[in-house]
Amino acid sequence: MERKTHLAAWIGILTFLVSCSEHETILPKGIASSEPQWENPVPLLPQNCYIGSLMGFEGDLIRGNAYKKDTRTTYFNQPLYESALDGAEGRENDTNWWKTEEGKRKTQEWWGNMAEEIAYSGIDYIALNFRGYGSQLKNNPVKTDHGDPDRVSELVQAMKERGVENKFKIAIFDDCPASWEAARNHYLGRGYSGWDANKENNEKRLPFPLKTMKAQIEKMERKGWKNCPEEDKIFRDSVYQFIWDFNIKAALRNIIDEGKKIGVNDLLFTYEGKPLIFFWGCGFVRAGDNKEDCCNGLLSYICKRLYEDCYKETGMYPLLVVDQDWSKRDYSIRTCPYIGGISGWFTMAEPRRTFTHNGLTVGTTVPSFVGGDKDKGPMENWDWIDPRHGNHLKESLDDFINKGCNLIFLEGFTDVMENAALWRAKKDAYEKTHYDYCNQRLNILRQYSHNPYPKTYRLEAEACDEYDDTGSTRSGKAFRLDGLDIYRCNDKNAGWHVRMQAGNYLQWKEIPVRAGYTVFKIRYKSTNNATINFQIDGNNSNQPNKILPSTGGLWETIECCPFVQQKAALHTITLQVSRKIDINYFDIVTQ
């Protein structure tokens, strides 16, 4: 399906003017001021369909260390934001430094950038990849930083700081092999890993014990768990506390409580009033038994307990969406009344999948995937899903919409390790990043969102796609590794700003601009007057450029450069300056 919102369908007559007066508005000839014929495209995403992404947040990733290791995979999707800058150079693996005040500040900057990127993309929810160890273990020395639900507070604080607390919601993804088995082994002193019959170090690790509890679970099903205290204790101590107490309960509680602290009472993503909880595959419950239905009734019982406990904790019954792998380990999952949906993870042979269960249709895919390219020879031998310049993601989203998906779930916002990331990528050639430009995948998400053409759209200076950095000293040494001179920003909403020199420009590609009367609101500071010029698709008006007065080194916002557009379209926007000036961001505002 060809998208109605793509350039070929929507580029209209664009007249761009620059006003030399803050108070003077000049309407272009041929555009009536009384009855304008302006229109915006209808979003392709139906109102009953929600799009979100998985997001990992393990410490190794935050520090920028994960994708700098020499492994069997080339990391193409490396991020535009670089953690190991601005005082953190060479400290990617120095976990003690990241516990210092400076290290904590750098960590919060990582979260701040993530909050900005998620909001920019327009997706409805971000599903944090929770792997266990919540507040119940906050004083336990065996905690590991690999998806700890207590870190929710860092994202929520960043959302508030960056002013995007109402832009998206937070959902839960339970990474079962990690939270159920690896975290359990780590808690018991066996190392953070699962049991593997083919490895020699299993004298300390035992198979996941769910199968051994069949008698206890069946008794609790017959008599009720409250009437079976001994069986319930075995079940909780051996299995359930790692699923509920140390992970999902902590995640739910933290999302709700942290949201209330910043004045957002509905930060937890819900579908039809039910908190959304995704579960990944659980092949490890077989414990060496390759027969299907080896855990008949046992996974369904876990879902029953989760359903009841979630209601007790939040006053809401959850929407439990399990991977299709569950229905192979436990046939009763297929008719379990506590399951709200079933999803099917992508494969190399089937890079997008759609499952319908209990009337809920879930679509899953990735923007791209590369694994093991260094040791598998020619590309045809790789674990490989070709992004095709963003077309795989677009076609997948089109397919999900055509099939009436209620939930679209993407792997994965920060998944550089499998080259499946959606975040802004570092500026480099396509063959080195699999992106055509830094913001490409975020821009695709925006075009498939419920709000593809926002009335107000913010472009951060440090996150531009192209630039001219002539004369840059790069003395700021922050945010990204290329030539831009970027500094930590002391303006409201924190973040970063770019110091521009005479003749420099910043450029953003495929930016959505609504139909109507539009202005730029630029946030800047300077100690001298400076002339700026905005161009849209390289079109430079004959009108005078805009002169920005000196702010005396203080941050100020000026509205300037109005223009009128007949139809909504995607555009390349370029900002050029005549003298030294610091730019934080600018908003494109359509009235």
C-alpha positions in Angstrom: 0.0 0.0 0.0 1.4 3.3 -1.0 1.1 5.8 1.9 -1.1 8.8 1.3 1.2 10.9 3.4 4.3 10.4 1.3 5.8 13.3 -0.6 4.5 12.3 -4.0 0.9 12.4 -2.8 1.1 15.5 -0.5 3.6 18.0 -1.8 1.6 21.1 -2.6 2.5 24.7 -3.5 4.7 25.9 -0.8 5.4 29.7 -0.5 8.0 30.6 2.0 8.5 34.0 3.3 10.7 35.6 5.9 9.4 38.6 7.8 11.7 41.3 9.0 9.2 42.3 11.7 7.9 40.4 14.6 4.5 42.1 14.2 4.1 42.1 10.4 2.4 39.2 8.7 2.6 39.0 4.9 0.3 36.4 3.2 1.7 35.1 -0.1 -0.2 36.0 -3.3 -2.8 33.5 -4.3 -3.6 32.4 -0.8 -6.9 33.8 0.5 -6.8 34.9 4.1 -10.5 34.6 4.7 -11.4 31.1 3.5 -8.2 29.1 3.0 -8.5 25.7 1.4 -6.1 23.9 3.8 -6.2 20.3 4.7 -4.2 17.7 6.6 -4.1 14.0 5.8 -6.0 11.5 8.0 -3.6 9.3 10.0 -3.4 5.8 8.6 -3.2 4.4 12.1 -6.8 3.6 13.3 -7.9 4.9 16.7 -8.2 1.4 18.1 -4.6 0.5 17.1 -1.6 1.4 19.2 2.1 1.3 18.2 4.9 0.8 20.6 8.4 -0.5 20.9 10.5 -2.7 23.3 13.4 -0.8 25.0 16.4 -2.3 26.7 18.1 -0.3 29.4 20.8 -2.4 30.9 23.8 -0.6 32.4 26.3 -1.8 29.8 24.1 -0.2 27.1 23.7 3.1 29.0 27.4 3.4 29.5 28.0 2.9 25.7 30.1 -0.2 26.4 27.8 -2.9 25.0 28.3 -2.1 21.3 32.0 -1.4 21.5 33.0 -5.0 22.3 34.6 -7.2 19.7 32.0 -9.9 18.9 30.8 -12.0 16.0 28.4 -9.2 15.0 29.1 -5.8 13.4 27.1 -3.1 15.2 25.7 -1.0 12.4 22.9 0.8 14.4 25.2 2.7 16.8 23.5 5.6 18.4 23.9 9.3 17.6 24.1 10.1 21.3 27.4 8.9 22.7 27.6 8.2 26.4 31.4 8.2 26.7 31.9 11.9 26.0 32.0 15.1 28.1 34.0 13.6 31.0 33.2 10.0 30.4 35.8 9.3 27.7 37.3 5.8 28.2 35.0 5.0 31.1 32.5 2.8 29.3 33.6 -0.2 31.5 34.4 1.6 34.7 31.2 0.8 36.7 32.6 2.5 39.8 32.9 5.8 38.0 29.3 5.6 36.9 28.3 5.5 40.5 29.9 8.9 41.2 27.8 12.1 41.0 29.3 12.8 37.6 28.5 9.3 36.4 25.0 9.6 37.7 24.5 12.8 35.8 25.8 11.2 32.6 23.3 8.3 33.2 20.4 10.8 33.6 21.5 12.5 30.4 21.2 9.2 28.6 17.6 8.8 29.9 16.9 12.4 29.0 17.9 11.8 25.4 15.9 8.6 25.2 12.8 10.5 26.5 13.2 13.1 23.8 13.7 10.5 21.1 10.6 8.5 22.1 8.5 11.6 22.2 9.8 12.8 18.9 8.8 9.4 17.3 5.1 9.8 18.2 4.7 6.2 19.4 2.0 5.4 21.9 4.0 3.4 24.4 7.5 2.2 25.2 7.7 -1.3 26.7 10.7 -1.4 29.0 12.5 -4.7 29.0 12.2 -5.8 32.6 14.5 -8.6 33.8 13.9 -8.6 37.5 15.2 -7.3 40.9 12.8 -4.7 42.1 12.6 -2.7 45.2 12.1 -5.8 47.4 15.8 -6.5 46.8 17.1 -2.9 47.0 19.5 -3.8 49.9 20.5 -7.2 48.5 24.1 -7.2 47.2 23.3 -9.6 44.4 21.2 -7.1 42.4 22.3 -6.8 38.8 21.9 -3.9 36.4 20.3 -5.8 33.5 16.7 -4.5 33.4 16.0 -3.6 37.0 12.4 -2.2 37.4 13.7 0.3 40.0 15.3 2.2 37.2 11.8 3.3 36.0 12.3 6.4 38.1 15.1 7.5 35.9 13.0 7.5 32.8 10.1 9.2 34.5 12.3 12.0 35.9 13.8 12.5 32.5 10.4 12.8 30.9 9.5 15.5 33.4 12.8 17.3 32.9 12.5 17.3 29.1 8.9 18.4 29.2 7.5 15.2 27.5 5.7 13.6 30.4 2.4 13.5 28.5 3.8 12.4 25.2 3.9 8.6 25.7 3.0 5.8 28.2 5.1 3.0 29.7 4.2 -0.7 29.2 5.8 -3.8 30.6 7.8 -6.5 28.8 8.8 -9.5 30.9 12.0 -11.0 29.4 11.2 -14.4 30.8 14.5 -16.3 30.2 16.3 -13.5 32.1 13.8 -12.6 34.8 12.5 -16.1 35.5 15.6 -18.2 35.1 18.8 -16.2 34.9 17.8 -13.8 37.6 16.7 -16.7 39.8 20.1 -18.4 39.4 21.9 -15.2 40.1 19.8 -14.7 43.3 20.7 -18.2 44.4 24.4 -17.6 43.8 24.6 -19.7 40.7 25.6 -16.9 38.2 23.5 -14.9 35.9 22.6 -17.4 33.3 20.2 -20.2 32.5 20.7 -24.0 32.7 22.1 -25.7 29.6 22.3 -29.4 29.4 25.2 -29.1 26.9 27.4 -27.1 29.2 29.8 -28.4 31.9 29.1 -25.8 34.6 25.7 -27.0 35.6 26.8 -28.5 38.9 25.6 -25.3 40.4 22.6 -24.5 38.1 19.6 -26.8 38.0 16.8 -26.9 35.4 14.0 -24.5 36.0 11.8 -26.2 38.6 8.3 -25.5 37.3 7.7 -29.0 36.0 8.5 -30.5 39.4 5.6 -28.6 41.0 2.8 -30.1 39.1 1.4 -31.9 42.2 1.5 -28.7 44.3 0.0 -26.5 41.6 -2.8 -29.0 40.9 -3.6 -29.1 44.6 -3.7 -25.3 44.8 -6.0 -25.3 41.8 -8.4 -27.7 43.5 -8.4 -26.2 47.0 -7.3 -22.6 46.5 -3.8 -21.4 47.3 -4.8 -19.9 50.6 -5.8 -23.3 51.8 -2.5 -24.8 50.8 0.2 -22.8 52.7 3.0 -25.3 52.3 2.5 -25.8 48.6 2.1 -22.0 48.1 5.4 -21.4 49.9 7.2 -23.9 47.7 5.7 -22.3 44.6 6.5 -18.7 45.6 10.0 -19.4 46.8 11.0 -21.5 43.9 9.3 -19.8 41.0 6.7 -17.1 41.5 8.6 -14.5 43.5 11.0 -14.0 40.6 8.1 -13.5 38.2 5.9 -11.3 40.4 7.5 -9.8 43.5 11.0 -9.1 42.0 9.8 -8.0 38.6 6.2 -7.4 37.4 4.9 -6.1 40.8 7.9 -3.8 41.2 7.5 -2.5 37.6 3.8 -1.8 38.0 4.2 -0.1 41.3 7.2 2.0 40.1 5.4 3.2 36.9 2.3 4.2 38.8 4.0 5.8 41.8 6.7 7.6 39.8 4.0 8.9 37.4 2.1 10.4 40.3 5.2 12.2 41.6 5.4 14.2 38.3 1.6 14.7 38.2 0.8 12.0 35.6 -1.8 9.6 37.0 -2.0 7.5 33.9 1.6 6.9 32.9 1.0 3.1 32.8 -0.1 2.1 29.3 -3.5 0.4 29.3 -5.5 -1.1 26.5 -9.3 -0.9 27.2 -8.5 -0.2 30.8 -6.1 -3.1 31.3 -2.3 -2.6 31.9 -0.4 -4.2 29.0 2.2 -6.9 29.9 4.1 -8.7 27.2 5.8 -12.0 27.9 8.6 -13.4 25.8 9.2 -17.1 25.0 9.6 -19.7 27.8 11.3 -22.6 26.2 13.5 -23.0 29.3 10.5 -24.4 31.3 11.0 -27.7 29.4 14.1 -28.3 31.5 15.5 -30.7 28.9 12.2 -32.2 27.9 11.6 -31.7 24.2 8.0 -32.9 24.3 5.3 -30.4 23.6 2.7 -29.7 26.4 5.4 -30.7 28.9 4.0 -28.1 31.4 0.3 -28.6 30.8 -1.8 -26.3 33.1 1.3 -24.9 34.9 1.8 -21.8 32.8 -1.9 -21.1 32.8 -1.8 -21.2 36.6 1.0 -18.6 36.7 -1.2 -16.4 34.5 -4.1 -16.9 36.9 -2.0 -15.8 39.8 -0.7 -12.8 37.9 -4.2 -11.8 36.9 -5.4 -11.8 40.5 -2.3 -10.2 42.0 -2.3 -7.4 39.4 -5.9 -6.5 40.3 -5.0 -6.5 44.0 -2.0 -4.3 43.4 -3.5 -1.8 40.9 -7.3 -2.2 40.9 -7.0 -3.2 37.2 -7.0 -6.6 35.6 -4.0 -6.9 33.2 -3.9 -7.6 29.5 -1.5 -10.5 29.4 0.0 -11.0 26.0 2.2 -14.1 25.8 4.5 -15.4 23.1 3.1 -18.2 20.9 5.9 -20.4 22.4 3.8 -20.6 25.6 1.0 -22.5 23.8 3.5 -25.2 22.8 4.8 -25.8 26.3 1.3 -25.7 27.8 -1.7 -26.5 25.6 -4.1 -25.1 28.1 -2.8 -21.6 27.3 -4.9 -21.7 24.1 -8.1 -21.6 26.2 -6.8 -19.9 29.3 -9.3 -17.2 30.4 -6.6 -15.0 31.8 -4.7 -14.6 28.6 -5.7 -11.5 26.6 -3.6 -12.1 23.5 -0.8 -14.2 21.9 2.0 -12.7 19.9 4.5 -14.3 17.5 8.1 -13.0 17.5 9.7 -12.4 14.2 12.1 -14.9 12.5 14.5 -14.5 9.7 12.2 -16.4 7.4 9.1 -14.5 8.6 10.3 -11.0 9.6 6.9 -9.8 10.4 4.1 -11.8 12.1 0.5 -11.3 13.0 -1.4 -13.3 15.6 -5.1 -13.0 16.6 -6.3 -14.5 19.9 -9.5 -13.7 21.9 -10.3 -11.0 19.4 -6.9 -9.2 19.9 -4.6 -8.9 16.9 -1.0 -8.2 17.6 1.7 -7.5 14.9 5.4 -7.8 15.6 8.4 -6.9 13.5 11.9 -5.3 13.5 13.2 -2.4 11.3 16.3 -4.6 10.5 18.4 -7.4 12.0 22.0 -8.6 11.7 23.6 -11.3 13.7 26.9 -13.2 13.3 28.0 -11.5 10.1 31.7 -11.7 11.1 31.9 -15.5 11.2 29.2 -16.6 8.7 30.9 -15.6 5.5 28.7 -14.2 2.7 25.6 -12.2 3.5 23.2 -15.0 2.5 24.6 -16.9 5.5 23.9 -14.2 8.1 21.0 -13.9 10.4 19.8 -11.0 8.3 16.6 -8.9 7.8 17.4 -6.3 5.2 16.1 -2.8 6.2 16.0 -1.8 2.5 16.4 1.9 3.3 13.5 1.9 5.7 11.1 0.1 3.4 10.9 -3.1 5.4 9.6 -1.1 8.4 7.1 0.8 6.3 5.7 -2.2 4.5 5.4 -4.1 7.8 3.4 -1.2 9.4 1.2 -1.0 6.3 0.6 -4.7 6.6 -0.4 -4.5 10.3 -2.8 -1.7 9.6 -4.4 -3.6 6.7 -4.8 -6.7 8.9 -6.6 -4.6 11.6 -4.0 -5.0 14.3 -4.9 -3.7 17.7 -1.4 -3.6 19.0 1.8 -3.1 17.0 4.9 -4.1 18.9 8.4 -3.4 17.5 11.8 -4.7 18.4 13.5 -2.6 19.6 14.2 1.0 20.4 17.7 0.6 21.7 18.5 -2.9 20.2 21.9 -2.1 18.7 23.2 -5.6 19.7 21.0 -7.2 17.0 21.0 -4.2 14.7 17.3 -3.8 15.3 17.4 -0.3 16.8 14.9 2.6 16.1 16.8 5.4 17.9 18.8 8.1 16.1 21.8 6.6 14.5 25.3 8.1 14.2 25.9 10.1 11.0 27.7 7.9 8.5 27.3 6.2 5.2 24.3 3.8 4.7 26.5 0.7 4.4 27.9 1.5 7.8 24.7 2.3 9.7 21.8 0.9 7.6 20.2 4.3 8.0 19.8 6.9 5.1 20.1 9.6 7.7 20.2 9.9 11.5 16.5 10.4 12.3 15.1 8.1 9.5 13.5 5.4 11.6 12.0 7.8 14.1 10.6 9.8 11.3 9.0 6.7 9.9 7.4 6.0 13.2 6.0 9.5 13.4 4.4 9.1 10.0 2.6 6.0 11.2 1.5 7.5 14.5 -1.9 8.9 15.6 -0.4 12.4 15.1 1.7 12.4 11.9 1.5 16.1 11.5 1.7 17.8 14.9 0.6 21.3 15.4 3.9 21.9 17.3 7.0 19.9 16.4 10.3 20.4 18.1 13.7 20.0 16.4 16.7 19.8 18.7 19.8 21.4 17.3 22.1 18.6 18.4 20.0 16.0 16.7 20.2 17.4 13.1 20.7 15.0 10.2 23.2 17.2 8.3 25.3 20.2 9.1 28.1 22.5 8.1 30.7 22.8 10.9 33.2 25.1 9.2 35.1 27.0 11.9 33.9 24.6 14.7 36.4 24.0 17.4 34.3 21.1 18.8 35.3 22.4 22.3 31.9 21.3 23.7 32.8 17.6 23.2 29.3 16.5 24.1 26.5 14.4 22.7 27.9 13.1 19.4 31.3 12.1 17.9 31.2 14.1 14.7 32.2 17.7 14.0 29.4 19.7 15.6 30.3 22.0 18.5 27.8 20.8 21.2 27.6 21.8 24.8 25.6 20.7 27.8 22.7 23.2 28.1 21.8 25.2 31.2 18.4 26.2 29.7 15.1 24.9 30.9 14.5 21.3 30.0 18.3 20.7 30.1 19.7 18.8 27.2 22.3 20.3 24.8 22.8 23.2 22.5 24.9 23.8 19.4 27.4 26.7 19.0 27.2 27.8 15.4 29.7 30.0 13.5 29.2 32.3 10.6 27.9 30.5 7.6 27.1 27.2 9.4 23.9 25.4 8.8 21.9 22.6 10.4 19.5 20.4 8.4 16.7 18.0 9.2 15.1 15.6 6.6 11.5 14.4 6.1 10.0 16.8 8.7 6.2 16.9 8.9 4.7 20.3 8.3 0.9 20.8 8.6 -1.2 22.8 6.2 -1.8 26.3 7.3 -0.1 29.4 8.7 3.1 28.3 10.3 5.9 30.0 12.2 9.3 29.0 13.7 9.9 29.6 17.4 13.6 29.5 17.9 15.4 29.2 21.3 18.8 30.8 21.2 21.3 32.9 23.1 24.0 35.3 21.8 26.1 38.3 22.8 25.7 39.9 19.4 23.1 40.4 16.7 22.9 37.5 14.2 21.0 36.9 11.0 19.3 33.6 10.4 17.7 32.1 7.4 15.3 29.1 7.2 15.0 27.2 4.0 12.4 24.6 3.1 13.5 22.1 0.4 16.3 24.5 -0.5 13.9 27.3 -1.3 15.3 30.6 -0.2 12.9 33.5 -0.2 13.7 36.9 -1.6 12.4 38.4 1.5 14.9 39.8 4.1 16.5 37.4 6.5 15.6 37.5 10.1 17.8 39.5 12.5 18.0 38.0 16.0 19.0 40.6 18.6 21.7 39.9 21.2 20.2 38.3 24.3 23.2 39.3 26.5 24.0 35.6 26.9 20.6 34.6 28.2 18.2 32.1 26.6 15.3 33.6 24.8 12.6 32.5 22.3 11.7 34.5 19.2 8.9 33.8 16.8 9.9 34.4 13.2 9.8 33.5 9.6 6.1 32.8 9.0 5.0 30.8 5.9 1.8 29.3 4.5 1.4 25.8 3.2 -1.6 24.6 1.4 -1.3 20.9 2.1 0.6 18.9 4.7 3.9 17.4 3.5 7.3 16.2 4.5 10.1 18.7 4.0 13.9 19.2 4.4 14.4 22.1 6.7 17.7 24.0 6.9 18.7 26.7 9.4 21.7 28.9 8.5 23.3 31.6 10.5 25.5 34.6 9.7 27.4 35.0 13.0 28.3 33.1 16.1 25.1 32.0 18.0 24.0 29.2 20.3 20.9 27.3 19.2 19.0 25.0 21.6 16.0 24.0 19.5 13.2 25.5 17.4 9.5 24.6 17.3 7.5 24.5 14.1 4.1 25.8 15.1 1.0 25.7 12.9 -1.8 27.9 14.0 
